[in-house]
Amino acid sequence: MTEEELRRRATSGEVPPAGMPPALRALWRDAQGDWHGAHGEVDDEEDQPSCRVHAYLHRKEGDLSNAGYWYRRAGEAQPEASLEEEWSALARRLLADPGAA
């Protein structure tokens, strides 16, 4: 699946495919405008990709302190890119390698 296909399928109202990792499910739900659903997908996850998407979601929410915590947990600095650019970059990375955000 490509980033464009992920966004198109998510925004068409489809449910995430079975077996999709939590971080990608969170991006799927975020693309649907469901911040709370997206957050719920990664809230209890400890893996690096989930922490990274968790950081993005708190940045999007405007809670920069909490976002900073999750960026540190993910081992990355907060990007200077727009939220849209960050979503796209995360989607591309996770689709290429679900274990690496």
Secondary structure, 3 states (H helix, E strand, C coil): CCHHHHHHHHHCCCCCCCCCCHHHHHHHHHHCCCHHHHHHHHCCCCCHHHHHHHHHHHHHHCCHHHHHHHHHHHCCCCCCCCHHHHHHHHHHHHHHCCCCC
